[in-house]
Amino acid sequence: MRTARVPLMGVRDEYQFSRIGPVIALLLIEALRDPFARRKIDALEMSWILETNTGMNNMLERIGAEPYKRYRLYEKQI
């Protein structure tokens, strides 16, 4: 299995909650498909996506992405 990782991805603040924001993100993902296919990359990790980022999570779900890891931060007074 050959994998790649996209550590950070986003759109400018002015587009985040507009109709064009998800389109921009989806176009970026689509633009990566051919170069990754040429390199025979068959798994892609999109990391650091907050659970509260419903727009990004919905888009990734629509293209068939599945969460496989969760990071948690806990706080405790000492």
A tleap script that builds the chain and sets N, CA, C and O, in Angstrom:
source leaprc.protein.ff14SB
mol = sequence {
  NMET ARG THR ALA ARG VAL PRO LEU MET GLY
  VAL ARG ASP GLU TYR GLN PHE SER ARG ILE
  GLY PRO VAL ILE ALA LEU LEU LEU ILE GLU
  ALA LEU ARG ASP PRO PHE ALA ARG ARG LYS
  ILE ASP ALA LEU GLU MET SER TRP ILE LEU
  GLU THR ASN THR GLY MET ASN ASN MET LEU
  GLU ARG ILE GLY ALA GLU PRO TYR LYS ARG
  TYR ARG LEU TYR GLU LYS GLN CILE
}
set mol.1.N position { 0.852 -1.178 0.000 }
set mol.1.CA position { 0.000 0.000 0.000 }
set mol.1.C position { 0.894 1.237 0.000 }
set mol.1.O position { 1.837 1.334 0.785 }
set mol.2.N position { 0.591 2.160 -0.873 }
set mol.2.CA position { 1.306 3.440 -0.919 }
set mol.2.C position { 0.351 4.522 -0.436 }
set mol.2.O position { -0.790 4.608 -0.890 }
set mol.3.N position { 0.824 5.337 0.480 }
set mol.3.CA position { -0.038 6.345 1.083 }
set mol.3.C position { 0.557 7.740 0.939 }
set mol.3.O position { 1.754 7.909 0.703 }
set mol.4.N position { -0.311 8.728 1.089 }
set mol.4.CA position { 0.091 10.135 1.102 }
set mol.4.C position { -0.708 10.818 2.203 }
set mol.4.O position { -1.732 10.311 2.660 }
set mol.5.N position { -0.220 11.967 2.612 }
set mol.5.CA position { -0.893 12.699 3.680 }
set mol.5.C position { -1.040 14.164 3.292 }
set mol.5.O position { -0.095 14.795 2.820 }
set mol.6.N position { -2.230 14.685 3.497 }
set mol.6.CA position { -2.490 16.110 3.311 }
set mol.6.C position { -2.651 16.685 4.716 }
set mol.6.O position { -3.724 16.562 5.307 }
set mol.7.N position { -1.600 17.314 5.266 }
set mol.7.CA position { -1.669 17.746 6.660 }
set mol.7.C position { -2.614 18.916 6.905 }
set mol.7.O position { -3.256 18.977 7.954 }
set mol.8.N position { -2.709 19.833 5.969 }
set mol.8.CA position { -3.568 21.002 6.145 }
set mol.8.C position { -4.244 21.341 4.829 }
set mol.8.O position { -3.624 21.312 3.766 }
set mol.9.N position { -5.512 21.660 4.921 }
set mol.9.CA position { -6.234 22.078 3.726 }
set mol.9.C position { -7.355 22.995 4.180 }
set mol.9.O position { -7.979 22.754 5.214 }
set mol.10.N position { -7.605 24.017 3.433 }
set mol.10.CA position { -8.689 24.909 3.799 }
set mol.10.C position { -8.918 25.945 2.720 }
set mol.10.O position { -8.221 25.987 1.706 }
set mol.11.N position { -9.904 26.770 2.964 }
set mol.11.CA position { -10.209 27.867 2.053 }
set mol.11.C position { -10.156 29.167 2.856 }
set mol.11.O position { -10.248 29.157 4.084 }
set mol.12.N position { -10.011 30.248 2.164 }
set mol.12.CA position { -9.945 31.556 2.827 }
set mol.12.C position { -11.209 31.811 3.650 }
set mol.12.O position { -12.291 31.311 3.343 }
set mol.13.N position { -11.032 32.603 4.698 }
set mol.13.CA position { -12.148 32.899 5.598 }
set mol.13.C position { -13.383 33.403 4.862 }
set mol.13.O position { -14.506 33.020 5.190 }
set mol.14.N position { -13.174 34.261 3.867 }
set mol.14.CA position { -14.340 34.849 3.191 }
set mol.14.C position { -15.150 33.827 2.397 }
set mol.14.O position { -16.297 34.093 2.037 }
set mol.15.N position { -14.561 32.651 2.118 }
set mol.15.CA position { -15.273 31.614 1.367 }
set mol.15.C position { -15.771 30.467 2.245 }
set mol.15.O position { -16.533 29.619 1.778 }
set mol.16.N position { -15.351 30.431 3.506 }
set mol.16.CA position { -15.639 29.274 4.346 }
set mol.16.C position { -17.117 28.937 4.458 }
set mol.16.O position { -17.485 27.771 4.320 }
set mol.17.N position { -17.949 29.893 4.696 }
set mol.17.CA position { -19.365 29.603 4.899 }
set mol.17.C position { -20.217 30.031 3.707 }
set mol.17.O position { -21.417 30.271 3.838 }
set mol.18.N position { -19.579 30.120 2.554 }
set mol.18.CA position { -20.310 30.458 1.332 }
set mol.18.C position { -20.552 29.181 0.532 }
set mol.18.O position { -20.056 28.112 0.889 }
set mol.19.N position { -21.298 29.299 -0.523 }
set mol.19.CA position { -21.557 28.131 -1.385 }
set mol.19.C position { -20.312 27.708 -2.152 }
set mol.19.O position { -20.194 26.546 -2.542 }
set mol.20.N position { -19.395 28.620 -2.372 }
set mol.20.CA position { -18.202 28.309 -3.160 }
set mol.20.C position { -17.131 27.596 -2.329 }
set mol.20.O position { -16.284 26.905 -2.896 }
set mol.21.N position { -17.146 27.744 -1.010 }
set mol.21.CA position { -16.134 27.130 -0.146 }
set mol.21.C position { -15.975 25.630 -0.342 }
set mol.21.O position { -14.866 25.168 -0.611 }
set mol.22.N position { -17.057 24.850 -0.215 }
set mol.22.CA position { -16.938 23.405 -0.426 }
set mol.22.C position { -16.529 23.051 -1.854 }
set mol.22.O position { -15.853 22.047 -2.076 }
set mol.23.N position { -16.935 23.866 -2.814 }
set mol.23.CA position { -16.566 23.609 -4.212 }
set mol.23.C position { -15.053 23.743 -4.381 }
set mol.23.O position { -14.426 22.927 -5.057 }
set mol.24.N position { -14.472 24.769 -3.768 }
set mol.24.CA position { -13.022 24.963 -3.848 }
set mol.24.C position { -12.295 23.768 -3.244 }
set mol.24.O position { -11.349 23.250 -3.838 }
set mol.25.N position { -12.732 23.328 -2.066 }
set mol.25.CA position { -12.095 22.184 -1.407 }
set mol.25.C position { -12.232 20.922 -2.253 }
set mol.25.O position { -11.276 20.158 -2.384 }
set mol.26.N position { -13.399 20.700 -2.819 }
set mol.26.CA position { -13.616 19.516 -3.653 }
set mol.26.C position { -12.765 19.566 -4.918 }
set mol.26.O position { -12.227 18.543 -5.342 }
set mol.27.N position { -12.639 20.741 -5.522 }
set mol.27.CA position { -11.785 20.882 -6.708 }
set mol.27.C position { -10.325 20.569 -6.382 }
set mol.27.O position { -9.618 19.979 -7.199 }
set mol.28.N position { -9.879 20.961 -5.204 }
set mol.28.CA position { -8.513 20.646 -4.795 }
set mol.28.C position { -8.327 19.136 -4.659 }
set mol.28.O position { -7.328 18.586 -5.123 }
set mol.29.N position { -9.277 18.477 -4.031 }
set mol.29.CA position { -9.200 17.017 -3.887 }
set mol.29.C position { -9.208 16.353 -5.259 }
set mol.29.O position { -8.433 15.429 -5.509 }
set mol.30.N position { -10.074 16.817 -6.141 }
set mol.30.CA position { -10.133 16.248 -7.494 }
set mol.30.C position { -8.821 16.475 -8.245 }
set mol.30.O position { -8.380 15.610 -9.001 }
set mol.31.N position { -8.200 17.636 -8.036 }
set mol.31.CA position { -6.931 17.927 -8.712 }
set mol.31.C position { -5.814 17.003 -8.240 }
set mol.31.O position { -4.851 16.778 -8.972 }
set mol.32.N position { -5.930 16.473 -7.042 }
set mol.32.CA position { -4.910 15.561 -6.509 }
set mol.32.C position { -5.069 14.126 -7.012 }
set mol.32.O position { -4.115 13.349 -6.977 }
set mol.33.N position { -6.257 13.775 -7.474 }
set mol.33.CA position { -6.516 12.375 -7.857 }
set mol.33.C position { -5.562 11.853 -8.928 }
set mol.33.O position { -4.965 10.793 -8.743 }
set mol.34.N position { -5.403 12.560 -10.031 }
set mol.34.CA position { -4.544 12.080 -11.124 }
set mol.34.C position { -3.074 11.968 -10.719 }
set mol.34.O position { -2.455 10.934 -10.967 }
set mol.35.N position { -2.494 13.016 -10.096 }
set mol.35.CA position { -1.089 12.865 -9.676 }
set mol.35.C position { -0.891 11.709 -8.693 }
set mol.35.O position { 0.118 11.005 -8.757 }
set mol.36.N position { -1.839 11.513 -7.794 }
set mol.36.CA position { -1.713 10.401 -6.847 }
set mol.36.C position { -1.873 9.065 -7.553 }
set mol.36.O position { -1.175 8.106 -7.225 }
set mol.37.N position { -2.774 8.990 -8.509 }
set mol.37.CA position { -2.965 7.740 -9.259 }
set mol.37.C position { -1.706 7.399 -10.057 }
set mol.37.O position { -1.313 6.235 -10.121 }
set mol.38.N position { -1.074 8.398 -10.661 }
set mol.38.CA position { 0.169 8.150 -11.405 }
set mol.38.C position { 1.271 7.609 -10.502 }
set mol.38.O position { 2.113 6.828 -10.945 }
set mol.39.N position { 1.267 8.016 -9.259 }
set mol.39.CA position { 2.275 7.535 -8.302 }
set mol.39.C position { 1.814 6.265 -7.587 }
set mol.39.O position { 2.480 5.783 -6.670 }
set mol.40.N position { 0.679 5.732 -8.011 }
set mol.40.CA position { 0.097 4.513 -7.450 }
set mol.40.C position { -0.195 4.634 -5.948 }
set mol.40.O position { -0.044 3.674 -5.193 }
set mol.41.N position { -0.612 5.825 -5.539 }
set mol.41.CA position { -1.014 6.047 -4.150 }
set mol.41.C position { -2.457 5.599 -4.015 }
set mol.41.O position { -3.341 6.085 -4.721 }
set mol.42.N position { -2.686 4.665 -3.098 }
set mol.42.CA position { -4.033 4.117 -2.970 }
set mol.42.C position { -4.719 4.483 -1.656 }
set mol.42.O position { -5.860 4.079 -1.428 }
set mol.43.N position { -4.056 5.230 -0.801 }
set mol.43.CA position { -4.683 5.695 0.437 }
set mol.43.C position { -4.191 7.109 0.729 }
set mol.43.O position { -3.009 7.417 0.577 }
set mol.44.N position { -5.116 7.954 1.147 }
set mol.44.CA position { -4.799 9.354 1.423 }
set mol.44.C position { -5.300 9.702 2.807 }
set mol.44.O position { -6.455 9.435 3.141 }
set mol.45.N position { -4.447 10.290 3.607 }
set mol.45.CA position { -4.847 10.716 4.946 }
set mol.45.C position { -5.060 12.224 4.949 }
set mol.45.O position { -4.180 12.995 4.566 }
set mol.46.N position { -6.234 12.618 5.384 }
set mol.46.CA position { -6.556 14.036 5.562 }
set mol.46.C position { -6.609 14.257 7.065 }
set mol.46.O position { -7.572 13.849 7.715 }
set mol.47.N position { -5.605 14.887 7.618 }
set mol.47.CA position { -5.526 14.953 9.075 }
set mol.47.C position { -5.943 16.304 9.622 }
set mol.47.O position { -6.129 17.275 8.889 }
set mol.48.N position { -6.079 16.329 10.922 }
set mol.48.CA position { -6.389 17.520 11.695 }
set mol.48.C position { -7.703 18.176 11.281 }
set mol.48.O position { -7.760 19.392 11.104 }
set mol.49.N position { -8.734 17.395 11.129 }
set mol.49.CA position { -10.053 17.933 10.805 }
set mol.49.C position { -10.906 17.829 12.065 }
set mol.49.O position { -11.157 16.733 12.567 }
set mol.50.N position { -11.345 18.966 12.565 }
set mol.50.CA position { -12.137 18.964 13.791 }
set mol.50.C position { -13.467 18.258 13.583 }
set mol.50.O position { -14.049 18.315 12.499 }
set mol.51.N position { -13.942 17.595 14.626 }
set mol.51.CA position { -15.250 16.941 14.546 }
set mol.51.C position { -16.362 17.960 14.339 }
set mol.51.O position { -17.413 17.627 13.793 }
set mol.52.N position { -16.140 19.190 14.768 }
set mol.52.CA position { -17.147 20.239 14.618 }
set mol.52.C position { -17.129 20.882 13.233 }
set mol.52.O position { -17.984 21.713 12.929 }
set mol.53.N position { -16.174 20.511 12.398 }
set mol.53.CA position { -16.084 21.045 11.038 }
set mol.53.C position { -17.007 20.221 10.139 }
set mol.53.O position { -16.554 19.401 9.341 }
set mol.54.N position { -18.301 20.458 10.287 }
set mol.54.CA position { -19.289 19.633 9.586 }
set mol.54.C position { -19.194 19.770 8.072 }
set mol.54.O position { -19.432 18.799 7.354 }
set mol.55.N position { -18.854 20.944 7.577 }
set mol.55.CA position { -18.741 21.119 6.127 }
set mol.55.C position { -17.695 20.195 5.531 }
set mol.55.O position { -17.962 19.496 4.554 }
set mol.56.N position { -16.515 20.191 6.112 }
set mol.56.CA position { -15.432 19.345 5.604 }
set mol.56.C position { -15.747 17.868 5.827 }
set mol.56.O position { -15.520 17.042 4.942 }
set mol.57.N position { -16.265 17.539 7.001 }
set mol.57.CA position { -16.590 16.141 7.279 }
set mol.57.C position { -17.675 15.613 6.348 }
set mol.57.O position { -17.600 14.469 5.900 }
set mol.58.N position { -18.678 16.427 6.053 }
set mol.58.CA position { -19.731 16.007 5.123 }
set mol.58.C position { -19.174 15.789 3.723 }
set mol.58.O position { -19.525 14.820 3.049 }
set mol.59.N position { -18.299 16.701 3.289 }
set mol.59.CA position { -17.717 16.567 1.958 }
set mol.59.C position { -16.875 15.294 1.862 }
set mol.59.O position { -16.973 14.557 0.881 }
set mol.60.N position { -16.056 15.038 2.871 }
set mol.60.CA position { -15.217 13.839 2.853 }
set mol.60.C position { -16.063 12.571 2.883 }
set mol.60.O position { -15.730 11.580 2.234 }
set mol.61.N position { -17.150 12.608 3.635 }
set mol.61.CA position { -18.053 11.450 3.673 }
set mol.61.C position { -18.658 11.198 2.291 }
set mol.61.O position { -18.801 10.049 1.874 }
set mol.62.N position { -19.013 12.271 1.584 }
set mol.62.CA position { -19.609 12.131 0.251 }
set mol.62.C position { -18.661 11.502 -0.763 }
set mol.62.O position { -19.105 10.833 -1.695 }
set mol.63.N position { -17.350 11.713 -0.587 }
set mol.63.CA position { -16.413 11.113 -1.541 }
set mol.63.C position { -15.909 9.751 -1.065 }
set mol.63.O position { -15.011 9.166 -1.670 }
set mol.64.N position { -16.499 9.251 0.030 }
set mol.64.CA position { -16.178 7.895 0.478 }
set mol.64.C position { -15.081 7.793 1.519 }
set mol.64.O position { -14.627 6.690 1.825 }
set mol.65.N position { -14.642 8.914 2.071 }
set mol.65.CA position { -13.598 8.873 3.104 }
set mol.65.C position { -14.177 8.337 4.407 }
set mol.65.O position { -15.334 8.590 4.741 }
set mol.66.N position { -13.356 7.598 5.132 }
set mol.66.CA position { -13.780 7.042 6.418 }
set mol.66.C position { -12.780 7.439 7.494 }
set mol.66.O position { -11.573 7.295 7.304 }
set mol.67.N position { -13.279 7.942 8.631 }
set mol.67.CA position { -12.346 8.253 9.721 }
set mol.67.C position { -11.751 6.961 10.277 }
set mol.67.O position { -12.459 5.973 10.471 }
set mol.68.N position { -10.454 6.978 10.528 }
set mol.68.CA position { -9.823 5.780 11.079 }
set mol.68.C position { -9.039 6.083 12.348 }
set mol.68.O position { -8.545 5.169 13.008 }
set mol.69.N position { -8.924 7.350 12.691 }
set mol.69.CA position { -8.155 7.734 13.867 }
set mol.69.C position { -8.749 9.023 14.426 }
set mol.69.O position { -9.178 9.898 13.674 }
set mol.70.N position { -8.769 9.129 15.748 }
set mol.70.CA position { -9.224 10.363 16.393 }
set mol.70.C position { -8.172 10.804 17.401 }
set mol.70.O position { -7.607 9.993 18.135 }
set mol.71.N position { -7.930 12.081 17.415 }
set mol.71.CA position { -7.030 12.658 18.406 }
set mol.71.C position { -7.885 13.373 19.443 }
set mol.71.O position { -8.866 14.033 19.099 }
set mol.72.N position { -7.522 13.245 20.682 }
set mol.72.CA position { -8.259 13.907 21.753 }
set mol.72.C position { -7.287 14.708 22.616 }
set mol.72.O position { -6.146 14.300 22.835 }
set mol.73.N position { -7.751 15.826 23.090 }
set mol.73.CA position { -7.003 16.629 24.057 }
set mol.73.C position { -7.830 16.705 25.323 }
set mol.73.O position { -9.024 17.001 25.282 }
set mol.74.N position { -7.198 16.440 26.431 }
set mol.74.CA position { -7.870 16.498 27.722 }
set mol.74.C position { -7.142 17.494 28.603 }
set mol.74.O position { -5.947 17.741 28.442 }
set mol.75.N position { -7.876 18.051 29.521 }
set mol.75.CA position { -7.286 19.022 30.428 }
set mol.75.C position { -7.616 18.623 31.853 }
set mol.75.O position { -8.736 18.213 32.159 }
set mol.76.N position { -6.624 18.751 32.716 }
set mol.76.CA position { -6.837 18.447 34.123 }
set mol.76.C position { -5.972 19.388 34.951 }
set mol.76.O position { -4.779 19.545 34.690 }
set mol.77.N position { -6.574 20.001 35.935 }
set mol.77.CA position { -5.829 20.869 36.837 }
set mol.77.C position { -4.945 20.012 37.735 }
set mol.77.O position { -5.373 18.977 38.245 }
set mol.78.N position { -3.709 20.459 37.917 }
set mol.78.CA position { -2.822 19.720 38.830 }
set mol.78.C position { -2.320 20.623 39.935 }
set mol.78.O position { -1.563 20.180 40.798 }
savepdb mol mol.pdb
quit
